[in-house]
């Protein structure tokens, strides 16, 4: 079976993202591409990715993104005098009337 290789631009458009999505993601978060074969070809060092491994990168982005969101939520939730805590305690509690 022949492997299908896509440029980062083609792969980004295939998953419905901005044409620069994967190249930016690769530059900023290379950890998302661990275990994924990325080749640099040609004089311009164009990056290509195997179509089958593109799904693996998408799962990594979703998994790590969810973990980061929960970390931020936990930090805000447990931080004393956080904005959320101050907003929640702004109004006095109603006493039993």
Residue frames relative to the residue before (quaternion, step in Angstrom):
aa qw qx qy qz dx dy dz
X 1.0000 0.0000 0.0000 0.0000 0.00 0.00 0.00
X 0.3776 -0.7390 0.5171 0.2093 3.56 -0.82 0.99
X 0.3934 -0.7139 0.5295 0.2351 3.54 -0.94 0.92
X 0.3013 -0.7436 0.5724 0.1692 3.56 -1.03 0.80
X 0.1099 -0.7965 0.5941 0.0230 3.57 -0.63 1.18
X 0.1137 -0.7876 0.6048 0.0310 3.55 -0.99 0.90
X 0.4701 -0.6135 0.5311 0.3472 3.56 -1.12 0.56
X 0.6456 -0.5114 0.3771 0.4236 3.57 -1.20 0.38
X 0.6199 0.5474 -0.3394 0.4482 3.59 1.06 -0.74
X 0.6778 0.4836 -0.2878 0.4731 3.60 0.87 -0.96
X 0.6656 0.5076 -0.3017 0.4564 3.57 0.94 -0.89
X 0.6281 0.5319 -0.3343 0.4591 3.59 1.01 -0.78
X 0.6823 0.4735 -0.2841 0.4791 3.57 0.92 -0.90
X 0.6034 0.5713 -0.3481 0.4339 3.59 1.10 -0.68
X 0.7405 0.3759 -0.2258 0.5093 3.60 1.00 -0.77
X 0.5818 -0.6464 0.3445 0.3535 3.56 1.29 0.28
X 0.5316 0.6146 -0.4088 0.4153 3.55 1.16 0.59
X 0.7089 -0.3982 0.3691 0.4501 3.52 -1.42 0.02
X 0.5861 -0.6122 0.3905 0.3595 3.67 -0.96 0.73
X 0.7123 0.4331 -0.2562 0.4892 3.63 1.15 -0.50
X 0.3532 0.7886 -0.4557 0.2137 3.60 1.30 -0.01
X 0.7432 0.4174 -0.2514 0.4586 3.61 0.63 -1.06
X 0.6497 0.5066 -0.3416 0.4523 3.61 0.95 -0.72
X 0.6407 0.5017 -0.3185 0.4862 3.59 1.06 -0.71
X 0.6447 0.5224 -0.3095 0.4643 3.56 0.98 -0.88
X 0.6517 0.5185 -0.3060 0.4613 3.59 1.00 -0.86
X 0.6737 0.4930 -0.2905 0.4678 3.57 1.01 -0.79
X 0.7518 0.4097 -0.2164 0.4691 3.59 0.89 -0.94
X 0.8108 0.1241 -0.0284 0.5713 3.60 0.97 -0.89
X 0.0645 -0.8364 0.5432 0.0348 3.63 0.38 1.12
X 0.5376 0.6380 -0.4028 0.3764 3.61 1.19 -0.37
X 0.5814 0.5821 -0.3743 0.4278 3.60 1.17 -0.45
X 0.7213 0.4413 -0.2322 0.4807 3.58 1.18 -0.52
X 0.3561 0.7329 -0.5046 0.2851 3.61 1.22 0.30
X 0.8073 0.2168 -0.1925 0.5140 3.55 -0.87 0.99
X 0.6304 0.4822 -0.3303 0.5109 3.58 1.30 0.12
X 0.3676 -0.7376 0.5230 0.2174 3.56 -0.86 0.96
X 0.0061 -0.7688 0.6375 -0.0495 3.54 -0.69 1.19
X 0.1422 -0.7972 0.5840 0.0563 3.57 -0.75 1.08
X 0.2317 -0.7231 0.6307 0.1603 3.53 -1.20 0.66
X 0.0237 -0.8287 0.5579 -0.0390 3.56 -0.59 1.16
X 0.7940 0.3438 -0.2418 0.4392 3.53 -1.29 0.44
X 0.7021 -0.4687 0.3508 0.4053 3.50 -1.40 0.11
X 0.7002 0.4541 -0.2702 0.4800 3.59 1.10 -0.64
X 0.3909 -0.7459 0.4515 0.2947 3.57 1.36 0.03
X 0.1059 0.8100 -0.5588 0.1430 3.56 0.93 0.97
X 0.3179 -0.7556 0.5454 0.1746 3.56 -0.85 0.98
X 0.0608 -0.7794 0.6232 0.0199 3.55 -1.01 0.90
X 0.1626 -0.7736 0.6093 0.0621 3.53 -1.18 0.68
X 0.5172 -0.6216 0.4926 0.3217 3.53 -1.15 0.68
X 0.5378 -0.6535 0.4283 0.3166 3.57 -0.88 0.96
X 0.6502 0.5259 -0.3190 0.4459 3.61 1.03 -0.75
X 0.7078 0.4562 -0.2622 0.4713 3.58 1.07 -0.71
X 0.4637 0.6757 -0.4423 0.3643 3.57 1.27 -0.14
X 0.6321 0.5372 -0.3246 0.4544 3.58 1.02 -0.79
X 0.6172 0.5505 -0.3352 0.4513 3.59 1.07 -0.74
X 0.6437 0.5098 -0.3163 0.4751 3.59 1.01 -0.82
X 0.6413 0.5265 -0.3232 0.4550 3.60 0.95 -0.85
X 0.6563 0.5011 -0.3124 0.4697 3.60 0.97 -0.80
X 0.6280 0.5324 -0.3308 0.4613 3.58 1.04 -0.79
X 0.6443 0.5215 -0.3228 0.4569 3.58 0.94 -0.90
X 0.6808 0.4852 -0.2936 0.4636 3.60 0.87 -0.91
X 0.6748 0.5083 -0.2982 0.4442 3.58 0.92 -0.94
X 0.7115 0.4363 -0.2634 0.4838 3.59 0.78 -1.00
X 0.6154 0.5496 -0.3443 0.4480 3.59 1.05 -0.70
X 0.6540 0.5004 -0.3094 0.4756 3.57 0.99 -0.81
X 0.6399 0.5201 -0.3264 0.4621 3.59 1.00 -0.77
X 0.6637 0.5024 -0.3087 0.4602 3.58 0.94 -0.85
X 0.6347 0.5221 -0.3354 0.4605 3.59 0.99 -0.77
X 0.6738 0.4826 -0.3111 0.4651 3.59 0.92 -0.82
X 0.6114 0.5395 -0.3539 0.4581 3.62 1.07 -0.64
X 0.6499 0.5023 -0.3151 0.4755 3.57 0.94 -0.86
X 0.6460 0.5195 -0.3205 0.4583 3.59 0.92 -0.87
X 0.6753 0.4866 -0.3038 0.4636 3.59 0.89 -0.87
X 0.6361 0.5195 -0.3402 0.4579 3.61 0.99 -0.74
X 0.6684 0.4837 -0.3003 0.4786 3.59 0.95 -0.85
X 0.6581 0.5395 -0.3108 0.4233 3.56 0.93 -0.92
X 0.7892 0.3496 -0.1701 0.4754 3.59 0.90 -0.88
X 0.5290 0.6319 -0.4159 0.3845 3.61 1.21 -0.07
X 0.4156 -0.7045 0.5171 0.2522 3.57 -0.83 0.99
X 0.8419 0.1336 -0.1432 0.5028 3.53 -1.12 0.79
X 0.2824 0.7491 -0.5474 0.2438 3.57 1.03 0.69
X 0.6749 -0.4963 0.3561 0.4141 3.54 -1.23 0.41
X 0.6473 0.5192 -0.3202 0.4571 3.57 0.94 -0.88
X 0.6685 0.4983 -0.3026 0.4618 3.57 0.90 -0.92
X 0.6617 0.5000 -0.3152 0.4612 3.58 0.96 -0.81
X 0.6448 0.5151 -0.3229 0.4634 3.58 1.01 -0.74
X 0.6741 0.5010 -0.2979 0.4537 3.56 1.01 -0.80
X 0.7382 0.3912 -0.2292 0.4995 3.59 1.10 -0.59
X 0.3946 0.7398 -0.4673 0.2804 3.58 1.24 0.12
X 0.7455 0.3541 -0.2010 0.5276 3.53 0.87 -0.95
X 0.4436 -0.6936 0.4868 0.2918 3.61 -0.81 0.90
X 0.5218 -0.6294 0.4737 0.3274 3.54 -1.13 0.65
X 0.4463 -0.6804 0.5143 0.2710 3.50 -1.03 0.81
X 0.3439 -0.7295 0.5577 0.1964 3.54 -0.87 1.00
X 0.5970 -0.5429 0.4339 0.4008 3.54 -1.20 0.41
X 0.1874 -0.8075 0.5540 0.0777 3.55 -0.62 1.13
